[in-house]
Amino acid sequence: MRKPDVQNIINKLNEMGAKKILLQLPDGLKPQAYDLFNALSRQFSVVISSGGFYGACDVGTYEMYSDVDCIVQLGHSIMPNVRYPKPIIFEEFFFENDLDLERISLDILSGYHNIGLLFSIQYMHLAAKVGDFLTGKGFHPIIGKQDERMAYPGQVIGCNFSSAHSISGEVDCYLVVSTGKFHAIGVQLSADKETFILDVNEMRIVSMKDETDRFLRKRYAKISRAVDAKNICVVADTKIGQYRIKLAELLMKQATSLGLNPILLKADDVKPSDYENLRCDAVVFTGCPRVSIDDEDKFSMPILTPPEFQSLFKIKSPGRYVMDEITAVDNMP
């Protein structure tokens, strides 16, 4: 990964007349906090957010904006359809190592021709090279069109696979250029089509079928624990890019109609102790779906995504597991 373009950030801050800055860095980039803080502090009043965050949807609540003029977030791209109440500078990070793609075996892709090419944001430039590489080997890579939540064609995040959906009728399979498996599993489940990951760390292409099967077994085991739940906490996350209060209110009505005993919570942080103190039997979380999936072992009770809740109680019966995708959020009051 390249280092942030500090001068570019400073120029943008000067253009907007910003004085007080909140700096957000994902865990993988926090070692760069010292240099960046010192560089920006020569001209601005800077404070660093110590918390972790999931992306451009997770820039904090309105309260975080009250004492700053601008937020500088590293490593993510803007979500165009989110109404940010104050300016945010998204300093994107791209993987720029010169990889020898000829080392990668394409045998696993034999039998496929039209390949949906997707990527997580750090590997956008590499994905373009992979597309040329595939074309040179006789494949036909296709990059899908993103929806209004995403910044780039072909980009996927943990809650949005619109770039995959847009080309589902044109491709034989998908290839995700990334490192973590979550995005590729999401594509496999969301698009319901054979999906592979080009693992940049291991420099090989791997099928997601076995990983997806393991994921489903684990999720169904967790979901089934909520079948006898009575006291339900429906949570609306108050982060700017995850606020789905209308969905939370709909889930409240659905839970009530089933004879359950739901309560509606607003939260800007996910603390298992909060729900344990409420003695709830299950949580339905309308914020980032990775909380329900990545953090499930932290909770003593099942924590479900909205589609998981609706499927379990037969409000909707799609016949297969459905990923919770966020295409738009509600405006904060």
N, C-alpha and C positions, 0 to 999 in steps of 0.2 A: 504494500500500500504506500502511496506517496504521502508526504506530509501536507498538512493544510496550507493553503495559499493565504498566509497571514495578511499580506499587503492587500489582497483582494477583499478580505473581510474588513480591514480597516477602511478601505476606500468606500465600501458600501455603508459602513457605519457613519462615516463623515458625511456622505451624501444625504443621509436621513437625519443628520443632526443628533444622533444618539449620544447619550452621556453615560447612562447606567445600563450594564449588560448582564444578562444571565447566560452562562455558558453551559451547554449540555453535551456530554460525551458518553457514548455507549461504553460498556465495560471494556471492550477490546481496545478502545482508543484512549482510555483514561491515563495511561502512562505519559501521553503527550500533554496532559493538563498543565504541567509546570511551565513548559516552554511557551505554550499558547497564552496562559494566564499572564506570565511576565511580559510578553510582547504586547498584549492588548492593554495591560494595566498602565503602560506608559502614557496612554491617551485617554483611557476610559476607566470608569469605576466598574470593576468586574467581580462577580461572585459566581462560583461553580456549583451547579446542582449535584448533590452527592448521590441522589437516587438513580436507580436504573430506569430505563425506558425502552419501549418496544419500537419506536419509529416516529415518523412525522405526525402520526395521530396522537402521540403521547408527549405533547409539549407542556402538559400541566393543566391546572385549572385556572379559572379567571383570577383567583387570589394570587397566583404566582406572577401575574402581570402588573400588579398594582405598584410595585416599586422599581420597575425597570422600563427602559425605553425600547429595548429590543432583546430578542432571544437569538443566540447563535447556536445552532445544533449541527453537530458533525456526524457524517456517515449516512445520511438519509436524503431522500428527494422529497420535494413538496407534494402534498396532496391537494390538487387544484380545487376540489370542491369543498374543502374545509374552510370555514370562515375564521381565520385567525384574528383575534381582536387587536393585536399589535404586530408590528413587523417582525418577521423571522427570517434569518439568513440560514439557509440550508447549504452547508459546505459538504458537497458530495465527495465520497472517497471511492476511487476505482482501483481495482487490481491491475497493476501495470507490469508485472513480471513477463518476460519474453519466454513463453513456454514452447517447447518443441512438440507441437501437436502430432507430428508423425509417430511419436512414441505410443499414441493411443490406439489400441485395437478397436476396430469397428465391427468385428465379427458378430457381436451381440445384436447389431442393428440389421443383420442380413435378413432379407424378407420384407423389410420396410423401405419405402421410397420417400413419401411425403412426411417430413418430420417437423413437428411444431417446436420451434426453438424458443426457449424461455430462459429467464435469468433473474437472479436476485441482483439488486442495484449495483453492488460492488463489482460485479462481473459483466457489466453491460458491454464494455469495450472488448473484453475477451470473447463474449458471445458473438460479436460481429466477425472476429477472426475464425471462430468455430464454424460459423455459417459458410464462410469462404472455403474452409477446409472440407466441409461436408459436400459442398457443390463440386469441388475438385475430385471427390471420390465417387461421384455419380449419384449422390442423394439430392433431394429437393427440399431444402430447409424453408420453412414458412414462419414468419413472425406475425403474431396476431395483434389486433388493435386493442388498446386498453380502454377502460371506461374513464369517467371523469374523476375518479379517485386516484388514478395512477398517473405518473408523470411521463412514462415512456412506453412505446409499443414493445411487447414482449416481456415487460417487467411483471414479476409476481411478488406478492408479499404474503404473510401468513394468513391474512383474512380476505384476500382478493385475488381471484384467478381469472379475471375477465379476459386477459390476453389469451388464455387457453380456450375459454368458451367461444371466443369470436372465430376460431378456426377449427372447431371440433369436427365439422363436416368435411374438412379439406385434408386432414392429416391422418396418417396411419398410426402414429405414436407421438409422444412428446419427449424432448430432451431438455433437461433443466441444467443450466450451467450455474453451479453453486458449490457450497461445501456442506452445510447442514442439510439433513435429510427432510426436515419438516416441510419445506416448500415443495419438494418433489412428491412427498406423500400426499400433500394437499392437492396437488394437480391430479394425481392418480385417482383420488377419491372424488374430487369435484368434477373432473371431466369424464371420469369413468372410462378411461382408455389407457392402454399400456404406456407406462411412463418410465423413463430412465434418467439417471443423474450423471452428469459428467463431474465427478468429484475432483475438484482442482487440487486438493491436497494429495490424493492418491494417483492422480493422472490416469484414471480409468473410468469406463462407463459401466454403470451398475443398474440392474433392473430394480424397481421399487416394489415388485410384487410381494416378495417375502416380508419386507419391512412393513408394507401396508397391511398384510395379513396379521402380523404381530401387533401392529397399532390397533387394528379393529378388535382383536381378542381382548386386549387390555381395556379399551374404551367400553366395550360391551359389558365387561365384568364390573367396571365402575358404575356404569349406567344402571345395571340391574339392581344395584344396592338401593336405588331410590324408588323402586317399584311400590314400596309400602309407605313412602314418605307422606306425612300429613302437614307438618309445619314447614312451609316453603319460604325462603328468602329470595325475592326477586330483586336483583341489584342493577341499578342504572349507574354506570361509571361516568363520573363528571369530567373526565378528561376531554378536552376540546374535540378531538378527532374520533372519540369512541362513544359519544353521548347519544344513546338511542332510547330516550324516555318514552317515545310512542310505542316502541316494541315492548318495553318493560310494562307499560300500562295494559297492552294487549295480553301479555302473558299473565298479568294479574287477573284479568277477566276470565281467561281460559282456565286458570287454576281454580278460581272461585266456582266456575260452572261445573267443575269436576268434584266439588265437595271438599276440596283441600282448604287449608288455612294459610293463605299467603300474606306476607307483608312486603311492602315496597321500601327499599333502601336506596339512598344515594351515597356513593362512596368515591373517594379519589385515591384510595389505596386498598389493597386486598390483604386483610389480616385475618388468618384463620381464627384467631382468638375472638374476633368480633362475632363470628357466627357461632362459635362454641358458647359464648356468653348468652346468645339468644336461644340456645337449645334448639336450633332448627335441624330438621331431618335432611334437608337438601338445599342447595343453593343453585339458582339459575342466574348465570352471569351474562349480562348483555354487552359487556365491554370486550376487550381483546380476547378472542377465543384461545389464544395461547395460555392464558391464565388457567382456564379449565383443563387444558391438556398438559402443559409443561409443569404446572404447579400442583397437579392433582394429589400427589403424595403428601403435600403439606397439610391437607385438610382431613379431618376426622370424619367428615360427612361427604357424600357425593357432591361435586360441583359440576353442573351441566351447562352446556351451551343451549341457546334457545331451540335449535333443531333437535337436539338430543332429548330435551324435555318434551317437545311436541310429539316426537316419535314414540317415546316411552309410554306416554299416556294416550296415544292413538288420536291425538288432535290432528296430526298429519301422518299419513302412512306412505312414504315415498317408495318403500320396498327395498331401500338400501341406505347405508349410512350417508348422511348429508353434512358436509362441512359448513360451519357458520361463516358466511362471507358478508363483509360489510361493504356496501356499495355507496352508501350515503349516511350521513348522521343528521341529527336534529340540531337546530340552532339553540344555543344556550340562552336562557331568559336574560 
